[in-house]
Amino acid sequence: MIVDPDRSFRRWRAVDSAAGGLALDLGLYALSAVFAGVTAATSTLLPHRAWGTVAAAGYLVAALAVAGQLLARRHRCDAPLTGLGARWAVTGFAWATTALLPVVAQSIQRAAGRTDRAQEEVVVVEHAGARLAEHGTPYLGHDAIAALPPAEQLLGYTPYQPGMALFGLPRAAVDAWWTDARVWFALVTAGVLALAVATLRSRPAPATPRRHAALLRAVQAATVLPVCALTLASGGDDLPVLALCLLGLAFAAADRPGRAGLAVGAAGALKLFAWPVALVLICWAATRRAGLRTALGALGLPALALVPALLVDRDALVENVLRFPLGHGLVTSPAQSPFPGHLIATALPAGRIVAAALLVAAGAAIAVRLLRRPPRTAAATALICGYGLLAAILLMPSTRFGYLLYPVALLAWAPALALPEAAVRPETPAPGRFRQLPDAAGRQGVNLRT
């Protein structure tokens, strides 16, 4: 897989720069309002319908605000009304009303007795936190899950890494709306994204308007897009993982490989989705002779998080983290979005084998690309992670539509990591490439193989 960051960024900038970025802002909020309205009216999942009812109004107000900005720009009104500061303010308002407000509203309603105001993953994480506090491991063993009523066996599984149970500890201590796991998902996500933005802004490079505009768009992709806002409001467990991965890439752009490893390692201690990002970041760090430093955090933190669960009940860990995701648990995962991998697995003879073979082939292609041309910039790293996870999500036999938030945010994050180009280290010629050497007069001379 060959990724050309410069070509991708040029195409993206042409779309993103229309009307100073306001045209794409208007499209984002208007289409999101339509999506939220349709979700409120038609979704069969009650937490999604509750989200859509609140979020549709937030997106609509944001779209109207951007329409006003476009009118002000057309009539050459004051720059503060149409500049980046105003766009950041609208983005903050949109996230507060389409993600944070629904989180608080559904948490309060759930604490008041509404059992239809949280998806299963919220309950699973809170139960895992209670087990961690009581038994030292977030996992139930095979026999304990088998002893549950059939309707409760799915909720007995915790298909996450041990660190995810930390978000359930507040509910294990106090039963209140603010101990809802989603509240803590949102707080951690906001704090980590703020640190990522501060890291990118602190890079020793000119603070150009293009650089700030790219960063704004990246934040929008990780916050106000419906796939992110809806996920945070109804389930939320993927958002801290995504935010930590983005922080790791921000540290990479700031040339801090050790911190990049720690950030992505923390994400890997929560969920397996961060592990591919960790491997690509290690390949990036190897081009700077910092592979070991990054690997210590990227692989060490997830391994360290597994130790207590291994010591308390190894079989329970294997049952939840390996057998269940691979389809060998007492029940199967309900994740069945109609992506190619799922369609192949269900429609063709030996479809699961075919889908698995395609997934392995995609992974092998990415591995060959990393070995032959490891990414030398944080932007290239983000692109490989984004396209790689997109291929994996599309080809996995069991997956969710919401998982698309990972590739969408990673791909949108890449331009913010790449700007300005002057801050990017030049790549050294790869073996077998040609470069020009100047002749005695200083002109470009013959091509020599390097």
C-alpha positions as CSV (number, residue, x, y, z in Angstrom):
1,M,0.0,0.0,0.0
2,I,1.6,3.3,-1.1
3,V,0.4,6.4,0.6
4,D,1.3,9.8,-0.8
5,P,0.7,12.4,1.9
6,D,1.4,15.4,-0.3
7,R,-1.1,14.5,-3.0
8,S,-3.8,13.6,-0.4
9,F,-3.2,16.8,1.5
10,R,-3.4,19.0,-1.7
11,R,-6.8,17.5,-2.6
12,W,-8.1,17.9,0.9
13,R,-6.9,21.5,1.1
14,A,-8.8,22.4,-2.1
15,V,-12.0,21.2,-0.6
16,D,-11.3,22.5,2.9
17,S,-10.3,26.0,1.9
18,A,-13.6,27.0,0.2
19,A,-14.9,30.2,1.7
20,G,-12.2,30.1,4.3
21,G,-13.4,26.7,5.5
22,L,-16.9,27.8,6.2
23,A,-18.4,26.0,3.3
24,L,-17.3,22.6,4.6
25,D,-18.4,23.7,8.2
26,L,-21.9,24.4,6.9
27,G,-22.1,21.0,5.1
28,L,-20.8,19.2,8.2
29,Y,-23.4,20.7,10.6
30,A,-26.3,20.6,8.1
31,L,-25.8,17.0,7.1
32,S,-25.2,16.0,10.8
33,A,-28.5,17.7,11.7
34,V,-30.3,15.6,9.1
35,F,-28.6,12.4,10.3
36,A,-29.5,13.2,13.9
37,G,-33.1,13.9,13.0
38,V,-33.4,10.7,11.0
39,T,-31.9,8.8,13.9
40,A,-34.4,10.3,16.4
41,A,-37.3,9.3,14.2
42,T,-36.3,5.9,12.9
43,S,-33.6,4.2,15.1
44,T,-34.5,1.0,16.8
45,L,-32.0,1.7,19.6
46,L,-33.6,3.9,22.3
47,P,-30.3,5.5,23.4
48,H,-29.7,6.5,19.8
49,R,-33.1,8.0,19.5
50,A,-32.6,10.0,22.7
51,W,-29.3,11.3,21.3
52,G,-30.8,12.3,18.0
53,T,-33.6,14.3,19.7
54,V,-31.0,16.5,21.5
55,A,-28.3,16.5,18.9
56,A,-30.5,17.5,16.0
57,A,-31.1,20.9,17.7
58,G,-27.4,21.4,18.4
59,Y,-26.3,20.7,14.9
60,L,-29.1,22.9,13.5
61,V,-28.1,25.9,15.6
62,A,-24.4,25.4,14.6
63,A,-25.4,25.3,11.0
64,L,-27.4,28.5,11.3
65,A,-24.4,30.1,13.0
66,V,-22.1,29.1,10.1
67,A,-24.7,30.4,7.6
68,G,-24.5,33.8,9.5
69,Q,-20.7,33.7,9.2
70,L,-20.9,33.1,5.5
71,L,-23.2,36.1,5.1
72,A,-20.8,38.2,7.2
73,R,-17.9,37.1,5.0
74,R,-19.8,37.9,1.8
75,H,-20.5,41.4,3.1
76,R,-16.9,41.8,4.3
77,C,-17.9,42.2,7.9
78,D,-15.4,42.1,10.8
79,A,-12.9,39.3,10.6
80,P,-13.6,38.0,14.2
81,L,-17.0,36.9,13.0
82,T,-15.7,34.7,10.3
83,G,-12.2,33.8,11.4
84,L,-10.7,30.8,13.1
85,G,-11.6,31.9,16.5
86,A,-15.3,32.1,15.6
87,R,-15.1,28.7,13.9
88,W,-13.5,27.2,17.1
89,A,-16.3,28.7,19.2
90,V,-19.0,27.1,16.9
91,T,-17.1,23.7,17.1
92,G,-17.0,23.9,20.9
93,F,-20.8,24.7,21.0
94,A,-21.5,21.9,18.7
95,W,-19.6,19.3,20.7
96,A,-21.2,20.6,24.0
97,T,-24.7,20.3,22.6
98,T,-24.4,17.1,20.5
99,A,-22.1,15.0,22.7
100,L,-21.6,16.3,26.2
101,L,-25.2,17.4,26.8
102,P,-26.7,14.1,25.7
103,V,-24.2,12.3,27.9
104,V,-25.3,14.2,31.0
105,A,-29.0,14.0,30.0
106,Q,-29.0,10.2,29.5
107,S,-26.9,9.7,32.6
108,I,-29.3,11.6,34.8
109,Q,-32.3,9.8,33.2
110,R,-30.6,6.5,33.8
111,A,-29.9,7.3,37.4
112,A,-33.6,8.2,37.8
113,G,-34.6,4.7,36.7
114,R,-34.6,4.7,32.9
115,T,-33.1,1.4,31.9
116,D,-33.1,2.3,28.2
117,R,-30.6,5.2,28.4
118,A,-27.3,3.3,27.9
119,Q,-26.0,0.7,25.5
120,E,-24.7,-2.6,26.7
121,E,-21.0,-1.6,26.7
122,V,-21.7,1.0,29.5
123,V,-23.2,-1.7,31.7
124,V,-20.3,-4.1,30.9
125,V,-17.7,-1.6,31.8
126,E,-19.4,-0.7,35.1
127,H,-19.7,-4.4,36.0
128,A,-16.0,-4.9,35.1
129,G,-15.2,-2.0,37.5
130,A,-17.2,-3.6,40.3
131,R,-15.4,-6.9,39.8
132,L,-12.0,-5.2,39.7
133,A,-12.7,-3.5,43.0
134,E,-14.0,-6.7,44.6
135,H,-11.9,-9.5,43.1
136,G,-8.9,-7.8,41.5
137,T,-9.8,-8.8,38.0
138,P,-12.5,-7.4,35.7
139,Y,-13.3,-10.8,34.1
140,L,-15.7,-13.6,34.8
141,G,-14.6,-17.1,34.1
142,H,-16.2,-19.6,31.7
143,D,-18.1,-21.4,34.5
144,A,-19.3,-18.2,36.1
145,I,-20.7,-16.9,32.7
146,A,-22.3,-20.3,32.0
147,A,-24.1,-20.1,35.4
148,L,-25.8,-16.8,34.4
149,P,-29.3,-16.8,32.8
150,P,-29.0,-17.1,29.0
151,A,-30.3,-13.6,28.5
152,E,-27.4,-12.2,30.7
153,Q,-24.5,-14.2,29.4
154,L,-23.6,-11.6,26.8
155,L,-23.3,-8.9,29.5
156,G,-21.1,-11.3,31.5
157,Y,-18.3,-11.0,28.9
158,T,-15.8,-8.1,29.1
159,P,-14.1,-8.1,25.6
160,Y,-11.8,-5.2,26.6
161,Q,-8.3,-4.9,28.0
162,P,-8.1,-4.6,31.8
163,G,-7.6,-0.8,31.8
164,M,-11.1,-0.2,30.5
165,A,-12.5,-1.4,33.9
166,L,-11.0,1.8,35.5
167,F,-13.9,3.8,34.0
168,G,-16.3,1.6,35.9
169,L,-14.7,2.1,39.3
170,P,-16.7,5.4,40.1
171,R,-20.0,3.5,39.8
172,A,-18.6,0.7,42.0
173,A,-18.1,3.3,44.7
174,V,-21.2,5.6,44.4
175,D,-24.4,5.1,42.5
176,A,-25.1,8.5,41.0
177,W,-25.5,10.1,37.5
178,W,-22.0,11.5,37.6
179,T,-20.5,8.0,38.1
180,D,-22.0,6.8,34.8
181,A,-19.0,5.4,32.8
182,R,-19.9,7.7,29.9
183,V,-19.3,10.8,32.0
184,W,-15.7,9.6,32.7
185,F,-15.3,8.6,29.0
186,A,-16.2,12.2,28.1
187,L,-13.9,13.8,30.7
188,V,-10.9,11.7,29.7
189,T,-11.6,12.3,26.0
190,A,-11.8,16.1,26.5
191,G,-8.6,16.2,28.6
192,V,-6.6,14.1,26.2
193,L,-7.7,15.9,23.1
194,A,-6.9,19.3,24.8
195,L,-3.4,18.0,25.5
196,A,-3.0,16.8,21.9
197,V,-4.1,20.2,20.6
198,A,-1.7,22.0,23.0
199,T,1.1,19.6,21.8
200,L,0.6,20.4,18.2
201,R,0.4,24.1,18.8
202,S,3.6,24.1,20.8
203,R,5.7,22.7,18.0
204,P,8.6,25.1,17.1
205,A,7.2,26.1,13.7
206,P,5.4,29.1,12.3
207,A,1.8,29.3,13.5
208,T,0.3,29.8,10.1
209,P,-3.5,30.1,9.5
210,R,-3.4,26.9,7.4
211,R,-1.9,25.0,10.3
212,H,-4.6,26.2,12.7
213,A,-7.3,25.5,10.2
214,A,-6.1,21.9,9.7
215,L,-6.0,21.4,13.4
216,L,-9.6,22.7,13.8
217,R,-10.8,20.3,11.1
218,A,-9.0,17.4,12.8
219,V,-10.7,18.2,16.1
220,Q,-14.1,18.4,14.4
221,A,-13.5,14.9,13.0
222,A,-12.8,13.5,16.5
223,T,-15.7,15.3,18.3
224,V,-18.7,16.7,16.4
225,L,-19.0,14.1,13.6
226,P,-22.1,12.0,14.3
227,V,-20.2,8.8,14.4
228,C,-18.1,10.2,17.3
229,A,-20.8,12.3,19.1
230,L,-23.4,9.5,18.9
231,T,-20.9,6.9,20.1
232,L,-19.8,9.0,23.1
233,A,-23.4,9.7,24.1
234,S,-24.8,6.2,23.9
235,G,-21.7,4.0,24.6
236,G,-18.5,5.9,24.7
237,D,-15.8,3.3,25.3
238,D,-14.1,4.0,21.9
239,L,-13.6,7.7,22.4
240,P,-10.8,7.6,25.1
241,V,-9.0,5.0,23.0
242,L,-9.2,7.2,19.9
243,A,-8.1,10.3,21.8
244,L,-5.0,8.6,23.2
245,C,-4.1,7.4,19.7
246,L,-4.4,10.9,18.4
247,L,-2.3,12.2,21.3
248,G,0.4,9.6,20.5
249,L,0.5,10.9,16.9
250,A,0.6,14.5,18.2
251,F,3.7,13.6,20.3
252,A,5.2,12.0,17.2
253,A,4.7,15.2,15.2
254,A,6.4,17.0,18.0
255,D,9.3,14.5,17.8
256,R,8.7,13.0,21.2
257,P,8.8,9.3,20.6
258,G,8.9,8.2,24.2
259,R,5.7,10.1,25.1
260,A,4.1,8.9,21.8
261,G,4.7,5.3,23.0
262,L,3.2,6.0,26.5
263,A,0.1,7.6,25.0
264,V,-0.6,4.7,22.5
265,G,0.3,2.2,25.2
266,A,-2.3,3.7,27.5
267,A,-4.8,3.3,24.6
268,G,-3.7,-0.3,24.1
269,A,-4.3,-1.0,27.8
270,L,-8.0,-0.1,27.1
271,K,-8.8,-1.8,23.8
272,L,-7.2,-3.9,21.1
273,F,-8.0,-1.3,18.4
274,A,-5.0,0.7,19.5
275,W,-2.5,-2.1,19.0
276,P,-2.1,-1.6,15.2
277,V,-1.5,2.1,15.8
278,A,1.2,1.2,18.3
279,L,3.0,-1.1,15.8
280,V,3.0,1.6,13.1
281,L,4.2,4.2,15.6
282,I,7.1,1.9,16.5
283,C,8.0,1.6,12.9
284,W,8.0,5.4,12.6
285,A,10.2,5.7,15.7
286,A,12.6,3.2,14.3
287,T,13.5,5.6,11.5
288,R,14.6,8.0,14.3
289,R,16.5,5.3,16.1
290,A,14.0,5.5,18.9
291,G,12.1,2.3,18.3
292,L,13.0,0.8,21.6
293,R,12.0,3.9,23.5
294,T,8.6,4.0,21.9
295,A,8.1,0.2,22.2
296,L,8.7,0.3,25.9
297,G,5.5,2.4,26.4
298,A,3.5,1.2,23.5
299,L,3.9,-2.5,24.4
300,G,5.0,-2.3,28.0
301,L,1.9,-0.6,29.3
302,P,-0.6,-3.1,27.8
303,A,1.5,-6.0,29.0
304,L,1.7,-4.5,32.5
305,A,-2.1,-4.0,32.6
306,L,-2.5,-7.7,31.9
307,V,-0.4,-8.9,34.8
308,P,-3.0,-8.6,37.6
309,A,-5.7,-10.3,35.6
310,L,-3.2,-13.1,34.7
311,L,-2.3,-13.6,38.3
312,V,-5.9,-13.7,39.6
313,D,-7.6,-15.8,36.9
314,R,-5.7,-16.6,33.7
315,D,-8.6,-18.7,32.2
316,A,-11.0,-15.8,32.7
317,L,-8.7,-13.4,30.9
318,V,-8.4,-15.9,28.0
319,E,-12.2,-16.5,27.8
320,N,-13.0,-12.7,27.6
321,V,-10.1,-11.3,25.6
322,L,-9.4,-14.1,23.2
323,R,-12.2,-16.8,23.0
324,F,-15.1,-14.4,22.9
325,P,-13.8,-12.0,20.2
326,L,-12.8,-14.9,18.1
327,G,-16.3,-16.4,18.2
328,H,-15.6,-19.3,20.6
329,G,-17.4,-18.0,23.6
330,L,-20.7,-19.2,25.1
331,V,-22.5,-16.5,23.1
332,T,-21.5,-14.6,19.9
333,S,-20.9,-10.9,19.5
334,P,-23.9,-8.9,18.2
335,A,-21.6,-6.8,16.1
336,Q,-22.9,-7.4,12.6
337,S,-22.8,-4.3,10.5
338,P,-23.3,-5.0,6.8
339,F,-19.7,-4.4,5.7
340,P,-18.0,-6.6,3.0
341,G,-16.4,-8.9,5.6
342,H,-19.7,-9.7,7.3
343,L,-21.5,-10.1,4.0
344,I,-18.9,-12.5,2.7
345,A,-18.9,-14.5,6.0
346,T,-22.6,-15.0,6.0
347,A,-23.4,-15.3,2.3
348,L,-20.7,-17.5,0.8
349,P,-19.8,-21.1,1.5
350,A,-16.9,-21.1,4.0
351,G,-17.4,-17.4,4.1
352,R,-15.7,-16.8,7.4
353,I,-12.6,-18.5,6.1
354,V,-12.7,-16.3,2.9
355,A,-13.2,-13.1,5.0
356,A,-10.4,-14.1,7.3
357,A,-8.1,-14.8,4.4
358,L,-8.8,-11.3,2.9
359,L,-8.2,-9.7,6.3
360,V,-4.8,-11.5,6.6
361,A,-3.9,-10.5,3.1
362,A,-4.6,-6.9,3.8
363,G,-2.5,-7.1,7.0
364,A,0.3,-8.7,5.1
365,A,0.3,-6.0,2.5
366,I,0.5,-3.3,5.2
367,A,3.3,-5.2,6.9
368,V,5.3,-5.4,3.6
369,R,4.8,-1.7,3.1
370,L,6.0,-0.9,6.6
371,L,9.1,-3.1,6.1
372,R,10.0,-1.6,2.7
373,R,9.0,2.0,3.4
374,P,8.5,2.7,7.1
375,P,6.7,6.1,7.7
376,R,9.2,8.9,8.4
377,T,6.6,11.5,9.4
378,A,3.7,11.6,11.8
379,A,1.4,12.4,8.9
380,A,2.4,9.3,7.0
381,T,2.0,7.3,10.1
382,A,-1.6,8.6,10.6
383,L,-2.5,7.8,7.0
384,I,-1.2,4.2,7.2
385,C,-3.1,3.7,10.5
386,G,-6.2,5.2,9.0
387,Y,-6.3,3.2,5.8
388,G,-5.2,0.1,7.6
389,L,-7.9,0.2,10.2
390,L,-10.4,1.1,7.5
391,A,-9.5,-2.1,5.6
392,A,-9.6,-4.1,8.8
393,I,-13.1,-2.8,9.7
394,L,-14.5,-3.5,6.3
395,L,-13.1,-7.0,6.1
396,M,-13.7,-8.2,9.7
397,P,-16.6,-10.8,9.8
398,S,-18.0,-9.2,13.0
399,T,-17.8,-5.4,13.3
400,R,-19.7,-2.3,14.1
401,F,-20.6,0.8,12.1
402,G,-19.3,2.9,15.0
403,Y,-15.8,1.6,14.6
404,L,-15.5,3.9,11.5
405,L,-14.7,6.7,13.9
406,Y,-11.1,5.4,14.1
407,P,-10.1,5.7,10.4
408,V,-12.1,8.9,9.9
409,A,-10.4,10.7,12.8
410,L,-7.0,9.3,12.0
411,L,-7.2,10.4,8.3
412,A,-8.5,13.8,9.2
413,W,-5.7,14.2,11.8
414,A,-3.0,13.7,9.3
415,P,-3.0,17.2,7.7
416,A,-2.7,18.8,11.1
417,L,0.3,16.7,11.8
418,A,1.9,17.5,8.4
419,L,1.7,21.3,8.6
420,P,3.8,23.2,8.2
421,E,6.0,21.2,5.7
422,A,9.1,23.1,6.8
423,A,8.9,21.4,10.2
424,V,9.1,17.9,8.7
425,R,12.4,16.2,8.7
426,P,13.6,15.3,5.1
427,E,13.5,11.7,4.2
428,T,16.9,10.0,3.5
429,P,17.0,8.3,0.1
430,A,16.0,4.7,0.3
431,P,18.5,2.0,-1.0
432,G,18.4,1.7,-4.7
433,R,17.0,5.2,-5.4
434,F,18.8,7.8,-7.5
435,R,19.9,11.2,-6.4
436,Q,21.6,14.0,-8.3
437,L,25.1,15.2,-7.4
438,P,26.3,18.7,-8.5
439,D,29.2,18.9,-10.9
440,A,32.3,20.9,-10.4
441,A,30.5,24.1,-11.5
442,G,27.7,23.6,-9.0
443,R,25.2,22.5,-11.6
444,Q,23.1,19.4,-11.2
445,G,25.1,16.6,-12.7
446,V,24.8,12.9,-13.2
447,N,22.5,10.6,-11.4
448,L,24.2,8.2,-9.0
449,R,22.6,5.2,-7.3
450,T,22.7,5.6,-3.5
